[in-house]
Amino acid sequence: MTATESVVDSARQTADFIALDERWSTHNYHPLPVVIAEADGAWVTDVDGRRYLDFLAGYSALNFGHRNPTLVAAAIEQLGRVTLTSRAFHHDLLGRFCQELAELTGTEMVLPMNSGAEAVESAIKVARKWAYEVKGVPDGMAEIVVAGSNFHGRTTTIVSFSTDPVARNGFGPFTPGFTVVKYGDAEALAAAVTERTAAVLVEPIQGEAGVLVPPPGYLREVRRICDRAGALLIADEIQSGLARTGELLALDHEGVRADLYTLGKALGGGIVPVSAVVGSRSVLGVLHPGEHGSTFGGNPLACAIGRAVIGLLRTGEFQARSRELGAHLHTRLGELVGQGVAEVRGRGLWAGLDISPGGLSGRAASEALAQRGVLCKETHGATLRLAPPLVISGADLDRGIDAIADVVT
């Protein structure tokens, strides 16, 4: 076989896999034309043997890298024991997982779930029940205030308060009980909170919106507004939490504590979906048997992997790597502003990069980067979202940044 024939066969293999996806899977995603077959650390390999640097990390689900040895070992060990019991019975890891996660996050109780959207839905249910049973809001009248440009998932209730027409249009009728205010506007938030407000739900950094960091002091003011109104503060840390921003939780940068946190993505180590609502006993304690549940939430396999993730986070190594590598990332990206880049935002090893008007679209830039062996994804037109695994080396980080500079400048 000639070299030309080999390239043609490889292209056909990639095309065949993509054709299978297009034929048999629902078209609710528009992925880049890369078919990944293997991965390790910060690198992935496609079906044709081409290697790429992963600059997306599963939207922060892969904070600890692909196939992290510690996490894979924990999964393999548990696969040889027991993987699922349902919550009809106790198992020997649930209590330990919940204790360790509560201690890590400085909270008192854990509600284990699976996906991030499930965690957010669960937090909404808990906040409403708390409002009726503890705060005294009349039944059926509880309100939750949310921020515009949010992304908390795609369930019917969650898209009811989305401001993204792509996520929302065509899925009504919508769930009532939500008030949307501008993200980062504390005055608008204060004006929207009433005696019926059960909670304020906010992302400390808005990932899907383009890694938007709120103005300094905003999150502290959100906490004060909640305290004055006797409302809960719910922090959605599904993308921003678990070392992505250089601290365990993004709220930690502001010295702010939430009543409830939603966690997910990296909690499953890139192996299984694991999420949780963590918070105070006085809030999560409003749930009683039969009022909420999940067949797979808190299953033994999830708990084993989650405990291994907690062990990694306890060391502080990944928080430190995010701070150090993130400082380098933002310094280098900042040098591109005015040279094809309009703005760079973010914190830690997480950045949103706006391509200057007249430049490539985000999609075109992502495709060009893939051709250069770097994988990331656009969001909202001309913005690239960058979130390499926290295990990436400094040299590989520079390799990816060099490719970005080559594409956008």
Secondary structure, 3 states (H helix, E strand, C coil): CCHHHHHHHHHHHHHHHHHHHHHHCCCCCCCCCCCEEEEEECEEEECCCCEEEECCHHHHCCCCCECCHHHHHHHHHHHCCCCCCCCCCCCCCHHHHHHHHHHHHCCCEEEEECCHHHHHHHHHHHHHHHHHHHHCCCCCCCEEEEECCCCCCCCHHHHCCCCCHHHHCCCCCCCCCEEEECCCCHHHHHHHCCCCEEEEEECCCECCCCCECCCCCHHHHHHHHHHHHCCEEEEECCCCCCCCCCCCCHHHHHCCCCCEEEECHHHHCCCCCCEEEEECHHHHCCCCCCCCCCCCCCCHHHHHHHHHHHHHHHCCHHHHHHHHHHHHHHHHHHCCECCCEEEEEECCCCEEEEECCCCCCHHHHHHHHHHCCEECEEECCCEEEECCCCCCCHHHHHHHHHHHHHHHC
